[in-house]
């Protein structure tokens, strides 16, 4: 178990969260008749969220008794669950590896490259606006006079 997963498990096991999670699981269990031990599976709340989102997106019937409050609770817990994997804690090697290899790093590199290119163009006098003062969305290849 990674540190992020352990932290999530600890958070969900806390005195104020465990009853909320257990009540939600019981409501869902009653609504859709999950098999015994289903809540022991990793990602189960996220699976429920994804299934309902998919049904709704395709215009299919959602389970009887499903309220907006239940959907909101499932969304909250599924977001926490997936966030523990996507945005891991930086208290172990796994968290640092995911951060290093994630899209955040790629986007950071792309933005840095764009900033560098813009600075270079501005230093060369090429980062000007069009003659009417509005930007055309592209860097100009030469400075424009008035």
Buried (B, 14 or more C-beta within 10 A) or exposed (E): EBBBBBBBEEBBEEEEBEEBBEEBBEBBBEBBEBEEEBBEEEEBBBBBBBBBBEBEEEEEEEBEEBEEEBBEBBBBBBBBBBEBBEBBBEEBEBBEEBBEEBEEEEEEEEEEEEEEEEEEBEEEEBBBEEEEEEEEEEEBEEEEEE
